[in-house]
Amino acid sequence: MNGTRAAPARRSTAPGARTGTPSGGDSPSREVPADLRLVPPALAAWAAAALALGVSGTVASLGVAACAGSAGLLLARGRAGRTRGTARSTCAPFLATTAALTLLSAAAGGAVAALHAADLRRGPLPRLADEHARVTLELTVTGDPRRMRPRVHGAQQAPAALLFEAEATRVTARGPVGRATPSGRADSGGGVAREGGATGEGGPLTRTVRTPVLVIVRERDGQGTAKWLRLLPSTGLRLDAALLPPSRTGHGQDIAAVVRAHADGPPPVFRKASTAQRTAGSLRAGLREATEDLGGDARGLLPGLVVGDTSRLPPGLEAAFRTTDMTHLLAVSGANLTIMLAVLIGPPGTAHLAERRGLAPRLGISLRGTAALGALLTLAFVVVCRPEPSVIRAAACGLITLLALVTGRRRSLLPALAAAVLLLVLIDPWLALDFGFLLSVLATGALLTLAPRWSAALRHRGCNGRLAEALAAAGAAQTVCAPVVAVLAAHVSLVAVPCNLLAEFAVAPATVLGFAALAAAPFAMPLAKVAAWGASWPTEGIAALARTGADLPGAEISWPGDWGGALLLAVLLVAVVLLGTRFEPARRPWLCAACVLVLLIALTRPVPLVRPFTGWPPSDWRAVACDVGQGDALALAAGQDGTAVVVDAGPDPDAVDDCLRALDVSAVPLLVLTHFHADHVAGLPGVLKGREVGAIQTTSYEEPPGQAEFVHRTARESGVPVIGATAGERRRAGDLTWRALWPLPRTGPTGAQPEGANDASITLLFRARGMRLLLPGDLEPDAQRRLLTAYPRLPPVDVLKVAHHGSAYQYPPLLAQVRPRIALISAGADNPYGHPAPRTLTALRSAGALVRRTDRNGALAVTDTRIRGSAPQGDGAPAVVVQREERREEPRGQPPPAPPLPDG
């Protein structure tokens, strides 16, 4: 079991040879049962802490008292059993003691968690946050600033922002604090403002506190956040900011308030970071400098692999890591530390032997010296990667894995893991609600329990030893973590195991060379650059692997993002594992080949093979309104396989990319962006991703300017020309022809200056094999009126993309003139604007149009039934195929008048 050398009396073998395992541990057939005594106390403390953080203090206190009292009764009973000493009661005292320790651990976990929760709600800051107060805060940065992904809110894209964790140490709220009442006047809230009796009635409230907060800093007046990104933990800031109550989903479990501030200049620092943090910061900055000249993805990815610095990671690569479930490589994990310690100590099973390998024995360092050096390396790892909870967790899990490397004594590993969980939960009970902590423990537990058995089973079936270990490790970790990942991401990755398996071979050299660059940067930057250049090769390989896996059409499948979906996935995975244990590939090669074929089909999803099962997309689609949420994105087939004209890109690059990929669109001769609102242009990178785009056509009214600049910058970086639209121009792509109707030149009675970006929308009239389609962008009623004035003989159309997502702002005479047979509405489910408006739906139906909407039907495909050789539908109108049936009934009867809606 312990992998020691064979006794002299035995036949001479290499260390670990008798075990039959690479680690020197016993084979599964002779393995001593695992020691599980510490597992119940650890799980009990974990569960109790999680429950105590979600209930009131009274309930938590009652639970702690009940657990402690029950533990006392069990201990008393066990003592009495040992006093009697009867043979019948030999096991009873042991079981009673174990149960008592479990209950005591639960009581300790619940008590610590309840105290932390009470401390979080203590002081004035939570109440000030409930009142949305404006305050002056002194705070200490506790986490690295990181950029937030820009979000689209209707027509606008939120300005660039970053967030970081901090601890508020002093708060000053000036004047009466209150929230806006329905009448628009402020409620005084003076009770909160006067608490503490700071400086008299109505004066400022000043209190010294120690309260964790989340800080969100946004750009304003062109002031960037680049200098804020260089803030180091332990830095003291003084901010004038607004307080908000935390959301209890996502961030908000372990913070008392959200602090919203603006980057009006450099960070207002009143206390510099500590010496240790400045040292760590200089090392991280040195690594960034050493990787500055690297090309491709290595420049942003290598710092992420080494120290978790993802500040320069391309958004597309980050999305690819999420799709392939490789995001653990971008976070500081125990694997980083384990790799470095393995370089020091050597391969598994040899660290404690005379024949040990690694750098330590080559340098003549003794076992005790090696242990001390390993401890120093661990300390340096924590300092450089910042002593945040995630780093402490990674260090603990890394040391547990190190124990496996050094001793190969699996019997002691589960108790070590359980002890680490128990200790970490008691130190920081908020870890009980942290998904990262859960995934770390699950992955480490799988590597210690499932992976050795699966590896032995694979070797028994003839698999190479090293390949069996790698397959077992990747498969075990992914199997136990997949249900939790499904809750977090609402998807299941089909490429996670092969991508993580192949990445293992590149992670170690990239990490080792990356740490070498980190260590050399302060003393010899040229040497650091050489090490970084060497690390760039495996790093680029990891990036290419992630991008390739994510680009597969079937890389991920949607999955219910709740605990019911997690349970279902867990059951399925258990069933697959049980079937796999009985599967003999050598006896059923045809079945193995069939499974591989099915997997390849699921990953590549060839449209001709998938369509009979899904019904999507229809083979003869002429136009598709993509389901991109609250925004517009339409594809019109150009008569050639894989070619389509795209009108607008929606708000989300991933959504429009998924839609075009499902349609098998690989070439876009023209991408028309009707106007520069974010819900029409923010998805531009998704259209450009992996496709040949001939040109981008835009309106000349470049408002909002920030989003217009985004379009021009993105096009310039992709090498795609940007052209303008001229009313009256005619274009053709394959058998698709179209005419631009709007906007008119800014001369004459109908060409006046548009009142906003919506009224400057490019309006197109398409014709495809006899079918007419009108796409008016987001034209408002006045622009619709002027359009009808300019084109009084506008012909009836088969398909109308309803303007402005079906809002209440429509011009009824235009609807009466074009008399659409099909009305397509692109709107997001449960959007805050009320789109589509009930009266617009009524007007369309009254005009005889068949109304379909993306918020209920998903993507909408228009097909011309006359092309298929079958009988025309009704009077020859084209058909519309929906991706899914409506989830609820349409409202019946006359709807009430819709109130004016905000621009979205």
N, C-alpha and C positions, 0 to 999 in steps of 0.2 A: 504493500500500500504506500509506504513512504518512499519507495524508490531508492533505498540504500543499496550499496554494492553487495554483491553476492558474497557469502561467507567462503573462506578458503576451501572448506570441504566440498563445496559445490563445484560443478563444472564451470570453468572460467567463462564469464559472459561480460559483455559490455554493460555499463550501468543502464539499468532500466530495461535490459533485454528480456528478462523473465516476465515482465509485466505485459508485454505485447502492446503497449501503448506508447506513443511518442513522449508523453509526459512522464513516463516512468511510473504511472499509477497502475493499480491492478486492473485486470481485464474485468468487464462487466460481470462475467460469470462468477468471479471470486471476490467482487467488491464488497467491502463491509458496508452495512446499511448506513445511510447518512445520519449525522447527529442533528436531530430536529428540535432539540429541547429549547433553543432560544427563538425559534421561529414563531410559536404562538405569542410570547410576550411582545415581540417586535410588531407583529400584525395587530395585536390588541392596542398597543400604544398608538400605532398609526391610525387605526380606525377611530379610536376614541378622540384623538386630536382633530381629525377631520370632522367628526360630529360636533365636538365642542365649539369649533369655530363657526358653526352654522346655526347655533341655538342661543337662546338668551343665557345670561349668567346664572340665573336661578336654576334653569333646567340642567346646565352643565354642573353646577354645584351638587345638585341632587344625584346626578349620575356618578360623579366622583365619590360621593359619600356611599352610595350603594355598592360600588366596586370595592372600595376600601373595606366596608363592613363585611361583605361576602368573603373577601380575602382573609380577614381576621378569623371568621368562623371556620374556614377551611384549614387554616394553619392550626387552630386549636384542635380540630378533629384529627389532623394528621399527627399532632403531638400525642394525642390520646391513643391513637393506633400504635405508634411506636412504643408507648409505655406498656400496652398490653402485650405486644410482641408475638402475637399469634401467627401461625403460618398462613391463616386465611387472610390476614391483613397485611401481608408483606408488601404487596403492590399498592394497596390503598393509600398509605401515607405518601408514597412518591407521587401518585396521581393527584392527591390533594395539594401537595406542595407545588406541583407544576401549575395546577389550576389557580392556586393562590398567587403565584408569581405573575401569571398572566393577568389576573384581575388587578394586581398592584401596578403592573405596567400600564394597564388601561387607565387606572386612576391617576397615575403620574402624567400620562399623555394628555388626558382630559383636563387635569388641573393646570398644567403648563399652558395648554392652548387657551383655556378660559382666561387665564391671567393676561396672555398676549392680546386676546380679543378685547378685554376690558381696557387694557392700556391703549389700544388703538382708538377706542371711542372716548378716551379721557381728554379733557382739556377743551379749549374753545374752538380749535380748528375744525372739527367735524360740524359744529353748529354754524360756524361762519361759512363753511362750504354749502350747507343746506340753504343759507340765505344768499348764496351767490355774491358774497362780499368782495369788495376790492380792498386789498391789504398790501402792506409792505412786509416782506418775508426775508428773514435771514435763514439760509439753509446750507446744508453740507451735502455736496454731491456724493452719492454712494454707488452709482452705476455709470457705465460708459454711455455717453450720448449716442443715439442711433437715429438714422433717418426714418421717417414714416413714409409709407407708400402713398403717393398722392391719390386723393379720392375725388370722384366726380360727384358734385351736388347739382343735379339738374343741368343748367347751361354752363355752370362755372366749375372750374377745377380748383380744389383747395390749394392755397399757396404752400410752398415747400415748408416742411416742419420737421422737427426732431423731438425726441423725448428722452428722458432719463429719470432714474430714481434718485431721490434725495431725502434727507431728514431735515424737517423744519426745526429750527432751534429758537427762533424768536418771531413773534407775529405782532403787527400793529395794524389795527383796523380804525380808520379815522372817521369820526362822525357817526350818525345813526346808520345801522346796517339793516337792510331790508330787501325784499324781493318785489318785483313789479306785481301790482294787483291787476285784476281784470280791467279796471278803469284806466290803467296806465300810470297810476300814481304809486309812489313807493310806500310800502308798509314800513313803519319806523323800525320795528324790531329792536327797539332801544334796550330791551332786556339783555340781549346778547352783547350790544356795544358797551353797556355799562358794567358788564361782569368784570370783577377784579378791581373796580373803583380806580381805574388808572389815573385819569387826570381830570376828574370832575364830570358833571352832567354833560352828555353829548360830546365829550372829549375823546381822544384816541384810546383805544384798548391796546395795551402792550403787555404781552405775557411771554415768559420763557417756557418753551415747550420742547419736547423730543418726540416728534410725530413724523412717521414716514409719509411721503407724498410722491406723486408722479407729476413731473414737470413737462409741459408741452410748450415748445417755443416755435412760433411761426414767423415767417418773413413779413416785413411791412415796409412800405416806402422804398422798395428796392434793396433793403438791407438784407444781406445774406446770412446764413447760419453756419458758414464754414468755420469761423473762429469758435463758435459754440461747440462744434464737433471735437475740438481739441481739449475740452475740459477734462480734467483728471479727477478721479474719486478723491475725496477729502478736501476738495476746493470749497471755500466759503463764498457764497453769492448773496447779494442783497437785491431782491426783485420787487418791483411794483407790479402786481399781478391780480388776476381775478381767480377766485376759488370756485370750484364746482364739486358737487358730491361725486364720488367714484361710481363707475358702473360696476355692478356685481358680476358681470360677465367679462372674462378676459382680465385686464388690469382692474384692480379694485378689491381683490381679496385681502391684500396685506397693505393697503394704503388707506389713509384717512381722508384724503382730499386730492383733487386734481388741480394743479396750478397752471393757469394759462397765461403766458407772457408773450411779448413780441420782441424780435431781434431788432431793436432800434440802434444797435451799434455793437461793439464788443461786449462780452459778458461782464457784468458789474461785479468784479471779484474784490472782496475785501480781505480774504485770507488765502494764501497760496496753498497748494497741495503739500502733503507731507513728503519727507525725503524719500521714503520707500516708494511712494506713488510717482514721484518725479523720476526716480530711477527706472521704474517700470515703464513710465511713459517715454523716457528717452530710448529705452530698448525697443519699444514698439515703433517709435518714430524712425529709429535706425533701420528696422526691418522694412518699413514702408519706403524709405529712401533706397535701400538695397534692391527693392523690387520695382523701382520707378521706371527703369528702362526696359522691363520685360514687356513682351508683346502679347496680344491676344488676351485670354482669360487669366493667365498666370499672374498678371499684375494685381488683380483684385482677389484672386482665389488663394494664393499662397499665404498671405497674412491670416486669412480666415482659417486655413488648415492648421496653422501653427499656434496662433494665440486667439483665435476667434474674432479677429478684426475684419469685419465685412463692410467697412465704410466705402470701399471702392469696388465692391462686387457688382457686376452688371446685372440689371433687373432680370433680363432674360435668363441668365445663368442661375440666379436665385430661384426663379420659377421652375427651371429644369430640375434643380435639386429637390424642390418640394414634390414634384411629380414622381420622381424616382425614389422617394423616401430616403434621400441621402443627406438631409439637412443636418443630421448629427455630425457630419464631417465639418460643418461650418460653425459648430458650437464647441466650446472648450469641453473636452470629454476625457474620461479616464483613459481612453485609447492613446491620446497624446502622451500622457505620462508613462503609460505602460511601454510604449515603443522606446522612449528614451531610457527607461530603466532596463529594458531588455538589451539595449545596446551596451549598457554598463555591465549587466550581470551575465547575459548569455541566453541561449535558447532554453526552452522548457526542460525541466528535469535535471539540469546539470549545474545549477547555480550553487548548490550546497556540496557538490562533489569535488574530489581532488582534481578531476578532469574538467572542471568548470571552464566555461568559455566567456566571451565578452571582453570588453576593454580592461576591466578590473584585474583579472589574473594576468593578462599580458603586460600590465603595468606593475605587477608584483604587489597588488593591494590585497591584504588579508580579508578573510570573511567579515571580521568586525569592521575593518576599514571600509569594506564595500557597503556594509549596512549603513554606516555613518554617512558615506558619500551619497547613497541612495536617499537618505533622509534629507540631506542638504539639497539634493536635486529636486525633491518634492517641495521643499520650502521655496526654492527659487521659482518653481513652476507656479506656485500659488501667488507669489509676489508679482511676477511678470504678467500673469493672466488675471490679476486682481482678486482679492479675497472676497468675492461675492459668493452668495449661497451656491450658485451653479458651479463655481470653481471649487469650493470646498467639497461639494458633492462629487465632482469629477475626481478630486484627489483621493477621497475615501474609496470610491469604486476602483480607481486605478491601483491603489495599494492592495485592495482585495485581489485583483487580478494578478498583481505582483506576487502575492502569496502563492497563487497557483503556479506561477513561473518558477518560483524558488523551490518549493517543496513538492509539488505534485500531490499533496495530501488532500484529496477531495473531501475527506470526512471532516476536515477542519474548516472548509471554505464556507459552507452554509452557515455555521455558527458565526463566523467572522462577518459575513454579509448581514445576518440578522442583528448582530451587535452594532454594526455601523448604522443600520436603519434606525434601531432603537435610540442610539446616541444622537443622531442627526435630528430625529423628530423631537426629542426632548430639548435640544438646543434651539432649534428653529421649527416650531410646530406648523408654520405656514407651508413647510415642505409637504405636509400631508395632503395639501390641495394642489400641489404643483405637478403638472403633467410631465414636466421634464424629469422630476425626481422619480415619478412612477415608471417612466420609460427606462431610466437608468437602472433602477432596481430590477425591473423585469428582464432587461437585456443581460445584466450581469448574472442574475439567477439562471437564465437559460444557458448561458455559456458555461456555468458551473455544473448544471444538472443534465440538461438535455443534450447539449453538444457532444460530450464524451460518449454517450450511449449511441447517438446517431452516427458519430464518426466510426465507432467500432462496427456498427451494423453495415455501414457502407464499405468498410474494408473487408468485412466478411463476404460481401457480394462482389469482391474483386476490384474495388476502387482503389486507386493510388492513395497512399497514406496521407501525404500533404494535401492532395485535392479533397480527400474525405474530411480532413479537419476543417478546411476552408468552407466546404459546402455545409457541413454540420453547423459551424459557427454562424454563417450567414442565415441559414434556414431556421435555426433555433431562435435567434434573436428576432428575425422578422415574424415568425409565427406567434410569439408571445406578445410582440409589440403591435401587430397589425390591428387588433380590435381597438386599442387605445388611439392609434393613428386615425382610424376610421371616425372616431368621435371628434377628433380635432379637425380633420380635413374633409370629412364627408366623402372620402374616396378610398378605393383600394388599388394600390399600385401592383400591376402584373409584372413589372420589370424590376421591382425592388431587390429581389434575391440575386438575379444575375448581375445587376449593376453594382450592388454592394460587394458581391463576391469578386468581381473583376477589379473593383476599386481597391480592394485590400492589397493587391500586389503593388499598387502605386503609392498608397498612403504612407507606408513606412519610409521609403527613400525620400519622398517629398517632405515628410515631417522631420526626419533626421537632418537633411540638408537645410531645411528652413530654420531649424534651431541653431544650426551652425552659422547661418547668416545672421541670426539674431544675436548670437554671442560675439561674433566677430565685428559687427557693425560699429560699436563704440571705439574700437582700437584700430581696425584695419578695414576701411570701407571697400577698397578694391577686392580684398579677400571675401568680404561679405557678398559683394556683387557676383563674384565667381560662384560661390555656394548657391546664391539665389538663382543664377543661370542654370546650374545643374539641377536644382529643384524644379525649375520651370518645365522640364521635359515630362516627368511624371505628373506634375500638376495639370499641364495641358491635356494629358491623357485622361485624367479624372474629369476635367471639364468636357472634353469631347464625348466621354462615355455618358455623362449626365445629359448632355444635349441630344445625343443620338437616342438614348432611351426615351427621353421626354417627347421626341418628335414622332415616335411610333404612334399611329392612330389609336391603338388599343393600350397605350401605356398605363392608363388608369380607367377605372370604371366608377361611376357614381355609387355611393352607398349611404344608407341612412346615418346621419351624423348624430345619433343619440345612443344611449346605453342599450336600448333594444337592438339596434343594428349591430352594436359591438358584441352582444351576446349571440346573435345569429351568426356573425362571422366566426366567433370562437367555436361554436358548435360545428360549423362547416370545416374549420381547420382541424379540429380534433378528428372528425370523420376521415379527412384526407390523410392525416398522419396514421390513423389505425389501418386504413387500406394500404398505405405505403409500407407498413411493417410486414404485410403478407404478400407483397408484390415481389416477384422474382423476374427481373428483366430478361435473364437468359432463357427462361422457360416460355415467356410470352413476348417475343420480339415484335410481333405484329401489333400487340396492344401498346407497347412502348412507342412504336412508330406512330400509331394513331394519336396517342396523347401529345406527342411532339407536333404533329400536324395541326391538331386542334389549337394548341397553344400559339403556333405561328399564325394561324388564321385569326385568332383573337387579338394578337398583337398588331398585325398588319391591316386587318379589317378591309380586305379588298371589296370595293363597292359591289361588284356583281355577285359576290358570294354572301355578303351581309344583307343586301336589300331584301331577299326573299324572307328573311327572318324578322327584320325590323320594319320593313316597309318604307324605309327612309334612306336616302332621298328617292323620290319617284324618278324613274328612268327618263321621263320626257319633261323634266321641269324646265320652265322658261324663265321664271323669276322666283326668287326666294327672299322673303323678309326674315332675316336672321333673328333669333332670340338672344338679344344682347342686353336685356334689362331695359332701363329707362334711357332709350336712345334709338338711333336709326342705323341700320346697315342692311343693304339690299344687294343681291347678286343677280345679274341678268345674263343668261347663257348666250354666248356669242356664236353658237352653231358649231364650234370645234371642241373636241374633247379636252376638258381641263381649262377652257378659256372662258372668262366671264368679265363683263364690265361691272365694277363695284361702285355703288353710290353710298357714300358715308361709311364710317368705320366704327360707330358706336362708342360707348364710354370705356370699354374693357378690351385690351389687346387679346387676352386669352379667349374671350367669348367669340369674337369675330374670327379669330384663327381657327377655333374648333368648328365653327359653322362652315367656313370655306374648305377646311380639311375634309369634313363630312361630305361636301359636295364635290370633292376631288378637283378643286380649282387650284391650278398650279401657275396659270398665267393670267395677268390682269392688264389688258392693253390700255385701259384708262381707269383711274380711280377718281371719282368726282366727290369732292367734299363740299356740300351745298353751302355751308357757312361754318364759322369757326367756333361755335359753341362746343363745349367739352363733350357733351353727349353725342356729338357727331364726329369728332376728330381725335379724341383721346385714345381710341383703339387703333390708330394708324400703324404703330409698330406691329400689331398682329396681322394686318393685311400684308405688310412688307415681308413678314417672316417667311423665308424660304420660297418666295414667289418672284416671278419675273414681272415687274410692274413697268409699263411703258411710260406713263406720265401721270402726274397728279394735277387735276384741274380744280381751281378754287375761285371763289368770288373775289372781286377787287375791294370789297368792303372789309378791311382787316380789323375787325373787332370781335372779341377782345384781343388787344395787341399781344398779350402774353401767349395766348393759344395760337394766334397766327404765327408768332415766332417759333413756337414748338413745331408746327407743321413744316415751316421752311427749314428749320434746323434738322429735323428728322429726315426730310427728303434729301437735303444736302449730304448728310452722313451716309445715306443709302445710295447716292448717285442717281436719284430719280429726278427728272426735270419737273418744274412746277409751271403750269400754264394758266392763263386766265380764260374766263368764259365770256363769250359775246352773244348777246341775244340775237337769234336768227340763224346762228351757225348750225350746220348739219354735219353729222359724223356717222361713220359706219365701222362696225367690227363684225366680220363674218356676215351672217344674215341678219344682224341686229343694226337697225338704223335709229337715229334719234335727232331731235332738234331742241336747241336751247331756247326757251321762251322768256326767261327772266334771269337776272335783272336787266332792265333796259338801260341804255346810256343815260347819264344824268343830264339830259337835255329834253326839252319839250314838256308837255303837260303830264305825261305818264312816266317820265324818267326822273322824277324828283329824288332828292337825297333820301335814302331809306331812313326810317326812324330808329332802326336797330338792326342787329345782326339777323334776326329772324326774317325781316322784310327784304334782306339782301340775298336770301336763299336762291341758289341756282335751281330753276324749275325746268324739268326735262320732260319731253313727250317722246316716248319710245314706241317703236313698231317692230314686232317680231313675228314674222310669218302671218301677217294679217291681224295680229293682236295688238291693241293699243294700250299703253300704260302711261299714266300721268303721275309724276313724282314732284310734288310742290315743296319739298323740304319742310320748313317750319313757317311758311308765309302766314302773316296775321291777316285779319279781315280787310284792312285797308289795302294791303298789297294784293290780296286776292281780288278785290274790286278793281284795282288798276290793271291787273292781269287780264281780267275779263273785258275791260274797256279796250285794252290794246289788241285783244284777239276775240272780237265779238262772235266769230264763227268757229270757236274752239269746238272740235268734233266730240261726240260721245266717246267714252273710253270703256274698255273692258275691265281694266284694273286701275284703281286709285289708291295710291299710298296716302292715307289721310294726313293732312298737314298737322304739324305740332302735336303728334302723338294722340290725336283725337281730342284735343282740348275743346273747351267751350267756345273758343275764338275762331269761328268759321263764318264764311260769307255764303249764305244759303243760295243766292242766285248762281254762284259758280257750281255748286252741287247739282242744281237743276239743269245747268247747261251741259255738264259732262256726263250726267246720268250713269254712274259707274255700275257695272254688273257685280263686281267684287270690290269690297273696300278692305284694305289691309291696314291694321293699326299696330304700330310698334310701340309698346309701352311696357314698363317694368311692373312686375307683380307687387301689389300693395304699395305703389309709389305714393309719396305724400302730396301729389298735386291733384289727385282725383282723376287722372287720365285713364281711360277715355271718359269724357263727360257724358252723363246720361242723355242730355238733349242732343248731343252730336250723334249718338247711337240711334236715337229715335229718328232724327232727320235722315240719316243714311238708309235706315230700313224703310222709311216712308217713301224714299226715292227708288225703292226696289232693289237695293244693293244687298248682297250677301256679305255680312260683316264677320271678319275673323280677326283675332287679336293675339299678339304674342304672349301677353301676360297670362292667358288662359290656355292657349293652344300650342305654345311653343313656336318653333319655326314654321313659317307658312310658305308652301310651294304652290305656284300657279302653273298648271299644265294645260296645254291646248288639246282637248280630246279629239279634235279633228285630225291631228297629226298621227294618232295611233291607229287609225283605220277603223275604229269602232264608231258606233252611232254617237252623234253629238249629244251633249248634255242639255236637255231642255231645248231652248231656241238657238243652240249653237254657242252658248257662253262657255268660256274656259272653266275648267274645274280647279278647285283649290284643295290641296292635300295638307292636312295639319299633322304636326309631329306628335301631338297627343290630343285626346279628347278633352273637352271642357271639364273643369273640376267642379263647377257649380252652375246652376241654371241661370239663364239670362233674366234680368228683372223684367217683370210683366207689368202691363198697365202704363199709364202716363206718368213718367218720372217728374219729380218736382223740379222747378227751375234751378239750374246749377249756379252757385255764387261765382263771382269773379275769382279766377285762380292766378296764383303767381306764375311768373315766367319760368318754365322748366324745360 
